[in-house]
Amino acid sequence: MVGDRMGEQVGEAQLIYNWEVRPADVAQLIHADPTQNEALGEAHLALAGKPLHTY
């Protein structure tokens, strides 16, 4: 990961990867707004078929 505030995502991404969870499991978790972790949360919501935002 490269960019501003990527340190925020490293911890959460590491937990998701090592926990070996499915998108629906991550989608249930709270991701604070506005943070970089929110992007991971929204991506998993979309993967679980429950997008928060549609474009």
C-alpha positions as CSV (number, residue, x, y, z in Angstrom):
1,M,0.0,0.0,0.0
2,V,1.3,3.4,-0.9
3,G,-0.1,6.8,0.0
4,D,-1.2,9.1,2.8
5,R,-2.6,7.5,5.9
6,M,-2.1,3.9,4.6
7,G,-0.8,3.0,8.1
8,E,-4.5,3.1,9.1
9,Q,-5.3,0.3,6.7
10,V,-2.3,-1.9,7.3
11,G,-3.6,-3.1,10.7
12,E,-7.1,-3.8,9.6
13,A,-6.0,-5.5,6.3
14,Q,-3.6,-7.7,8.3
15,L,-6.4,-8.8,10.6
16,I,-8.8,-9.5,7.7
17,Y,-6.1,-11.6,5.9
18,N,-5.0,-13.5,9.0
19,W,-8.5,-14.0,10.3
20,E,-9.4,-15.5,6.9
21,V,-12.9,-14.1,7.0
22,R,-15.5,-13.7,4.2
23,P,-16.6,-10.3,2.9
24,A,-20.0,-10.7,4.7
25,D,-18.1,-11.1,8.1
26,V,-16.1,-7.9,7.6
27,A,-19.2,-6.0,6.3
28,Q,-20.9,-6.4,9.7
29,L,-18.0,-4.5,11.5
30,I,-18.1,-0.8,12.1
31,H,-15.7,1.3,10.1
32,A,-15.4,4.9,11.4
33,D,-16.1,7.7,9.0
34,P,-14.0,9.4,7.7
35,T,-11.0,7.0,7.7
36,Q,-9.1,5.0,5.3
37,N,-10.5,1.9,7.0
38,E,-13.9,2.9,5.8
39,A,-12.7,2.1,2.3
40,L,-12.0,-1.4,3.3
41,G,-15.4,-1.7,5.0
42,E,-17.2,-0.4,1.9
43,A,-15.3,-2.7,-0.4
44,H,-16.4,-5.7,1.7
45,L,-20.0,-4.5,1.8
46,A,-19.9,-4.4,-2.0
47,L,-18.3,-7.9,-2.2
48,A,-21.0,-9.2,0.2
49,G,-23.7,-7.8,-2.2
50,K,-24.8,-5.0,0.2
51,P,-23.0,-1.8,-1.1
52,L,-23.4,1.3,1.0
53,H,-22.9,3.5,-2.0
54,T,-23.7,2.8,-5.6
55,Y,-22.1,4.6,-8.4
